[in-house]
Structures are given as structure tokens and as C-alpha cells.
Amino acid sequence: MLCVNARIAVLLRCMPAKMQNAFRWDDARVLLALYRGKTLSAAAKELGFNPSTVGRRVDAIEKSLGARLFDRTPDGAVPTLAGEELVPYAEAMERAAMELAGSAVDFEREVEGVVRVSVPPGIAELLLAPLLPALQTRYPRLRIDLDVRAGYVDLARREADLALRTMRPQHGDLVTTRLARALSLPFAQRALAERLGNVRDPAALPWITYGHELGDIDDARWVASLVPEGSVALRTNSFSAQVAALEAGLGVALMTEPLVAMRDSLVRLRFTRAAAARLPPYPEGSLWIVAHRALRSVPRVAAVWSFLVECIASRETASKA
């Protein structure tokens, strides 16, 4: 730890004097994201901001340093001489910050403490929460902070230690493993499914689906391609509300088997052979576990990672057997 702090101190002393007190690690992250991404949009994707926020941050950095770092052109952001000179210092600060985060491994020997896990709604309630008692039994000194939100957190800024995501991240110094891959299939309450029998006309069923704001989700697209508006029984952006309505027998909905495996009241809908042949291909989704590379080997983080890989991957294997 002292070595890392000393390196940062030396680094700052090597910078131009007028910049030593004005340039911070948060500034370095923005500088590197724009330098590497070339555009505000690419930098925003890397940082988890929106492009206008990145633009304001760059303006603020330039003002505090008293130097222009980028020229905005139709082809993107082009670093000025001052920007180019700052890049090596920013990269050194990045390496030092990663070493600082990774040094946590040297201080932890037991699986204990808090692990912050970011999980999308639905996956939190149906998949992760039911596994927590077994995790606590295995690691009694471990505690979980569950951050349930649709948006992504910034793992590089330690907004969470682990994340479960339905899309594999393409940017950042992150480690990922796919936990599951599954098709979204039509499910219904058991009693409703028995009454319907082998369905001949899927478009005539009462469907539960996402609201128009989430109409670009693959499951919502599948339903929209098949079902007329008059056959939609419920639109809601709340996945939990969809499941509750499904269990109450309001209608049918697309669900993945791993998410409904523990709900005996829900069963796959049956179609006649002719109806099944007319259905569009079912959407396929994936579930990824993600961590920043610097934290992946920290004992408490590694324990939760291994537990989730073991439990969720084994459940997927069992469902396919």
C-alpha cells in the first residue's frame, strides 16, 4: 500500500507544476475514456455517463487546468498537445489505482465482510434471493448488500463488487463468466394451462408483456410480432408484477425456465403441432457474472463468485438433463 501511495506521489511531482493540484483520478478516468474512445458517446459508454455529462466533465477539467485538452471535430475528439502530454500521467494513475484496489487481497484472508451485488429486477427476486440462505450457511461471516436496479452500476468506481447482467459488457477492465443461457418460453398458471390444453391459436391468448417503454426487449418484440393489441391482458415494466399476474392466472407470458424453476404453480404452455410450427423462434438470453479484475481474487468476492457459478450453472445443467 505504501509503495502504491509513494508511486502516486512521485507521479504527481513529475507532472507540470500548474497541474499537480488540479488533476485528480476522476479526471484521469474521463481523459482516458475520451482519448481511447475518440467520441463523447464512446467515452460515455465506458464511464456509464451520458455524452453531455462527459462533455461537461471535460470542460470542467480544461477550465481547472487552464488548458484545452481536446479539439471537437466532426470526426470526434482529437487530443491537443496538452492532452497528449497528460495521457501517460493518467495511465500511470490508472495502474496505481488498480494496484491500490488489488492490494485488498493482501489484507483479506478469510471470507467475511460485505459484498455488494448489483442485480436486475426479476433475477434478484426469482433467482438470487432464494440462494442467499445457502450462501449464508456456507459463509456465516459474509453479508450481502443487494442493489436491485435496471441500470448498470460502475464496477470500476466500486459502486458494486459483483454484478449479474443479461448482456456481456464490452468495455472496461472486467472479468466475466456466463452463468446461464436459456430460451424465453410461454408459461402459464398450472390451472389455466390445464384449461387451455393444447393451444391452437397463440394470438388469441391473454398475454402479459412489457410496457411500450421496454418494447425493444427481445421478449416484448416476440410477443408484439405474434399478438394483436386486443390480446394483451397486461403491460407492465415490472418483472415482479408480470410474475405475480402470471401466478394469479391473468394470462400467459414468456419466462425462462431457470427463473421459474422454483415456482410449482407455473408450467410450460402446450401447443398443437401446427400452432408450434407457426411460432417465431423463441428469444434466447444469457446471464453473466461480472467483477472488476482488481477485485476478482479478493476472498469474499471470490467466494460469492464461485458460489453463484456453482449453483446457477448446476441448476441450468439439471434443467437440461
Secondary structure as a PSIPRED ss2 file (coil, helix, strand):
# PSIPRED VFORMAT (PSIPRED V4.0)

   1 M C   1.000  0.000  0.000
   2 L H   0.000  1.000  0.000
   3 C H   0.000  1.000  0.000
   4 V H   0.000  1.000  0.000
   5 N H   0.000  1.000  0.000
   6 A H   0.000  1.000  0.000
   7 R H   0.000  1.000  0.000
   8 I H   0.000  1.000  0.000
   9 A H   0.000  1.000  0.000
  10 V H   0.000  1.000  0.000
  11 L H   0.000  1.000  0.000
  12 L H   0.000  1.000  0.000
  13 R H   0.000  1.000  0.000
  14 C H   0.000  1.000  0.000
  15 M C   1.000  0.000  0.000
  16 P C   1.000  0.000  0.000
  17 A H   0.000  1.000  0.000
  18 K H   0.000  1.000  0.000
  19 M H   0.000  1.000  0.000
  20 Q H   0.000  1.000  0.000
  21 N C   1.000  0.000  0.000
  22 A C   1.000  0.000  0.000
  23 F C   1.000  0.000  0.000
  24 R C   1.000  0.000  0.000
  25 W H   0.000  1.000  0.000
  26 D H   0.000  1.000  0.000
  27 D H   0.000  1.000  0.000
  28 A H   0.000  1.000  0.000
  29 R H   0.000  1.000  0.000
  30 V H   0.000  1.000  0.000
  31 L H   0.000  1.000  0.000
  32 L H   0.000  1.000  0.000
  33 A H   0.000  1.000  0.000
  34 L H   0.000  1.000  0.000
  35 Y H   0.000  1.000  0.000
  36 R H   0.000  1.000  0.000
  37 G H   0.000  1.000  0.000
  38 K C   1.000  0.000  0.000
  39 T C   1.000  0.000  0.000
  40 L H   0.000  1.000  0.000
  41 S H   0.000  1.000  0.000
  42 A H   0.000  1.000  0.000
  43 A H   0.000  1.000  0.000
  44 A H   0.000  1.000  0.000
  45 K H   0.000  1.000  0.000
  46 E H   0.000  1.000  0.000
  47 L H   0.000  1.000  0.000
  48 G C   1.000  0.000  0.000
  49 F C   1.000  0.000  0.000
  50 N C   1.000  0.000  0.000
  51 P H   0.000  1.000  0.000
  52 S H   0.000  1.000  0.000
  53 T H   0.000  1.000  0.000
  54 V H   0.000  1.000  0.000
  55 G H   0.000  1.000  0.000
  56 R H   0.000  1.000  0.000
  57 R H   0.000  1.000  0.000
  58 V H   0.000  1.000  0.000
  59 D H   0.000  1.000  0.000
  60 A H   0.000  1.000  0.000
  61 I H   0.000  1.000  0.000
  62 E H   0.000  1.000  0.000
  63 K H   0.000  1.000  0.000
  64 S H   0.000  1.000  0.000
  65 L H   0.000  1.000  0.000
  66 G C   1.000  0.000  0.000
  67 A C   1.000  0.000  0.000
  68 R C   1.000  0.000  0.000
  69 L C   1.000  0.000  0.000
  70 F E   0.000  0.000  1.000
  71 D E   0.000  0.000  1.000
  72 R E   0.000  0.000  1.000
  73 T E   0.000  0.000  1.000
  74 P C   1.000  0.000  0.000
  75 D C   1.000  0.000  0.000
  76 G E   0.000  0.000  1.000
  77 A E   0.000  0.000  1.000
  78 V E   0.000  0.000  1.000
  79 P E   0.000  0.000  1.000
  80 T C   1.000  0.000  0.000
  81 L H   0.000  1.000  0.000
  82 A H   0.000  1.000  0.000
  83 G H   0.000  1.000  0.000
  84 E H   0.000  1.000  0.000
  85 E H   0.000  1.000  0.000
  86 L H   0.000  1.000  0.000
  87 V H   0.000  1.000  0.000
  88 P H   0.000  1.000  0.000
  89 Y H   0.000  1.000  0.000
  90 A H   0.000  1.000  0.000
  91 E H   0.000  1.000  0.000
  92 A H   0.000  1.000  0.000
  93 M H   0.000  1.000  0.000
  94 E H   0.000  1.000  0.000
  95 R H   0.000  1.000  0.000
  96 A H   0.000  1.000  0.000
  97 A H   0.000  1.000  0.000
  98 M H   0.000  1.000  0.000
  99 E H   0.000  1.000  0.000
 100 L H   0.000  1.000  0.000
 101 A H   0.000  1.000  0.000
 102 G H   0.000  1.000  0.000
 103 S C   1.000  0.000  0.000
 104 A H   0.000  1.000  0.000
 105 V H   0.000  1.000  0.000
 106 D H   0.000  1.000  0.000
 107 F H   0.000  1.000  0.000
 108 E C   1.000  0.000  0.000
 109 R C   1.000  0.000  0.000
 110 E C   1.000  0.000  0.000
 111 V C   1.000  0.000  0.000
 112 E C   1.000  0.000  0.000
 113 G E   0.000  0.000  1.000
 114 V E   0.000  0.000  1.000
 115 V E   0.000  0.000  1.000
 116 R E   0.000  0.000  1.000
 117 V E   0.000  0.000  1.000
 118 S E   0.000  0.000  1.000
 119 V E   0.000  0.000  1.000
 120 P C   1.000  0.000  0.000
 121 P C   1.000  0.000  0.000
 122 G C   1.000  0.000  0.000
 123 I H   0.000  1.000  0.000
 124 A H   0.000  1.000  0.000
 125 E H   0.000  1.000  0.000
 126 L H   0.000  1.000  0.000
 127 L H   0.000  1.000  0.000
 128 L H   0.000  1.000  0.000
 129 A H   0.000  1.000  0.000
 130 P H   0.000  1.000  0.000
 131 L H   0.000  1.000  0.000
 132 L H   0.000  1.000  0.000
 133 P H   0.000  1.000  0.000
 134 A H   0.000  1.000  0.000
 135 L H   0.000  1.000  0.000
 136 Q H   0.000  1.000  0.000
 137 T H   0.000  1.000  0.000
 138 R H   0.000  1.000  0.000
 139 Y C   1.000  0.000  0.000
 140 P C   1.000  0.000  0.000
 141 R C   1.000  0.000  0.000
 142 L E   0.000  0.000  1.000
 143 R E   0.000  0.000  1.000
 144 I E   0.000  0.000  1.000
 145 D E   0.000  0.000  1.000
 146 L E   0.000  0.000  1.000
 147 D E   0.000  0.000  1.000
 148 V E   0.000  0.000  1.000
 149 R C   1.000  0.000  0.000
 150 A C   1.000  0.000  0.000
 151 G C   1.000  0.000  0.000
 152 Y C   1.000  0.000  0.000
 153 V C   1.000  0.000  0.000
 154 D C   1.000  0.000  0.000
 155 L H   0.000  1.000  0.000
 156 A H   0.000  1.000  0.000
 157 R H   0.000  1.000  0.000
 158 R C   1.000  0.000  0.000
 159 E C   1.000  0.000  0.000
 160 A C   1.000  0.000  0.000
 161 D C   1.000  0.000  0.000
 162 L E   0.000  0.000  1.000
 163 A E   0.000  0.000  1.000
 164 L E   0.000  0.000  1.000
 165 R E   0.000  0.000  1.000
 166 T C   1.000  0.000  0.000
 167 M C   1.000  0.000  0.000
 168 R C   1.000  0.000  0.000
 169 P C   1.000  0.000  0.000
 170 Q C   1.000  0.000  0.000
 171 H C   1.000  0.000  0.000
 172 G C   1.000  0.000  0.000
 173 D C   1.000  0.000  0.000
 174 L E   0.000  0.000  1.000
 175 V E   0.000  0.000  1.000
 176 T E   0.000  0.000  1.000
 177 T E   0.000  0.000  1.000
 178 R E   0.000  0.000  1.000
 179 L E   0.000  0.000  1.000
 180 A E   0.000  0.000  1.000
 181 R E   0.000  0.000  1.000
 182 A E   0.000  0.000  1.000
 183 L E   0.000  0.000  1.000
 184 S E   0.000  0.000  1.000
 185 L E   0.000  0.000  1.000
 186 P E   0.000  0.000  1.000
 187 F E   0.000  0.000  1.000
 188 A E   0.000  0.000  1.000
 189 Q E   0.000  0.000  1.000
 190 R H   0.000  1.000  0.000
 191 A H   0.000  1.000  0.000
 192 L H   0.000  1.000  0.000
 193 A H   0.000  1.000  0.000
 194 E H   0.000  1.000  0.000
 195 R H   0.000  1.000  0.000
 196 L H   0.000  1.000  0.000
 197 G C   1.000  0.000  0.000
 198 N E   0.000  0.000  1.000
 199 V E   0.000  0.000  1.000
 200 R C   1.000  0.000  0.000
 201 D C   1.000  0.000  0.000
 202 P H   0.000  1.000  0.000
 203 A H   0.000  1.000  0.000
 204 A H   0.000  1.000  0.000
 205 L C   1.000  0.000  0.000
 206 P C   1.000  0.000  0.000
 207 W E   0.000  0.000  1.000
 208 I E   0.000  0.000  1.000
 209 T E   0.000  0.000  1.000
 210 Y C   1.000  0.000  0.000
 211 G C   1.000  0.000  0.000
 212 H H   0.000  1.000  0.000
 213 E H   0.000  1.000  0.000
 214 L H   0.000  1.000  0.000
 215 G C   1.000  0.000  0.000
 216 D C   1.000  0.000  0.000
 217 I C   1.000  0.000  0.000
 218 D H   0.000  1.000  0.000
 219 D H   0.000  1.000  0.000
 220 A H   0.000  1.000  0.000
 221 R H   0.000  1.000  0.000
 222 W H   0.000  1.000  0.000
 223 V H   0.000  1.000  0.000
 224 A H   0.000  1.000  0.000
 225 S H   0.000  1.000  0.000
 226 L H   0.000  1.000  0.000
 227 V C   1.000  0.000  0.000
 228 P C   1.000  0.000  0.000
 229 E H   0.000  1.000  0.000
 230 G H   0.000  1.000  0.000
 231 S H   0.000  1.000  0.000
 232 V E   0.000  0.000  1.000
 233 A E   0.000  0.000  1.000
 234 L E   0.000  0.000  1.000
 235 R E   0.000  0.000  1.000
 236 T C   1.000  0.000  0.000
 237 N C   1.000  0.000  0.000
 238 S C   1.000  0.000  0.000
 239 F H   0.000  1.000  0.000
 240 S H   0.000  1.000  0.000
 241 A H   0.000  1.000  0.000
 242 Q H   0.000  1.000  0.000
 243 V H   0.000  1.000  0.000
 244 A H   0.000  1.000  0.000
 245 A H   0.000  1.000  0.000
 246 L H   0.000  1.000  0.000
 247 E H   0.000  1.000  0.000
 248 A H   0.000  1.000  0.000
 249 G C   1.000  0.000  0.000
 250 L C   1.000  0.000  0.000
 251 G C   1.000  0.000  0.000
 252 V E   0.000  0.000  1.000
 253 A E   0.000  0.000  1.000
 254 L E   0.000  0.000  1.000
 255 M E   0.000  0.000  1.000
 256 T E   0.000  0.000  1.000
 257 E H   0.000  1.000  0.000
 258 P H   0.000  1.000  0.000
 259 L H   0.000  1.000  0.000
 260 V H   0.000  1.000  0.000
 261 A C   1.000  0.000  0.000
 262 M C   1.000  0.000  0.000
 263 R C   1.000  0.000  0.000
 264 D C   1.000  0.000  0.000
 265 S C   1.000  0.000  0.000
 266 L E   0.000  0.000  1.000
 267 V E   0.000  0.000  1.000
 268 R E   0.000  0.000  1.000
 269 L C   1.000  0.000  0.000
 270 R E   0.000  0.000  1.000
 271 F E   0.000  0.000  1.000
 272 T C   1.000  0.000  0.000
 273 R H   0.000  1.000  0.000
 274 A H   0.000  1.000  0.000
 275 A H   0.000  1.000  0.000
 276 A H   0.000  1.000  0.000
 277 A H   0.000  1.000  0.000
 278 R H   0.000  1.000  0.000
 279 L C   1.000  0.000  0.000
 280 P C   1.000  0.000  0.000
 281 P C   1.000  0.000  0.000
 282 Y C   1.000  0.000  0.000
 283 P C   1.000  0.000  0.000
 284 E E   0.000  0.000  1.000
 285 G E   0.000  0.000  1.000
 286 S E   0.000  0.000  1.000
 287 L E   0.000  0.000  1.000
 288 W E   0.000  0.000  1.000
 289 I E   0.000  0.000  1.000
 290 V E   0.000  0.000  1.000
 291 A E   0.000  0.000  1.000
 292 H E   0.000  0.000  1.000
 293 R C   1.000  0.000  0.000
 294 A C   1.000  0.000  0.000
 295 L C   1.000  0.000  0.000
 296 R C   1.000  0.000  0.000
 297 S C   1.000  0.000  0.000
 298 V C   1.000  0.000  0.000
 299 P H   0.000  1.000  0.000
 300 R H   0.000  1.000  0.000
 301 V H   0.000  1.000  0.000
 302 A H   0.000  1.000  0.000
 303 A H   0.000  1.000  0.000
 304 V H   0.000  1.000  0.000
 305 W H   0.000  1.000  0.000
 306 S H   0.000  1.000  0.000
 307 F H   0.000  1.000  0.000
 308 L H   0.000  1.000  0.000
 309 V H   0.000  1.000  0.000
 310 E H   0.000  1.000  0.000
 311 C H   0.000  1.000  0.000
 312 I H   0.000  1.000  0.000
 313 A H   0.000  1.000  0.000
 314 S H   0.000  1.000  0.000
 315 R H   0.000  1.000  0.000
 316 E H   0.000  1.000  0.000
 317 T H   0.000  1.000  0.000
 318 A H   0.000  1.000  0.000
 319 S H   0.000  1.000  0.000
 320 K H   0.000  1.000  0.000
 321 A C   1.000  0.000  0.000
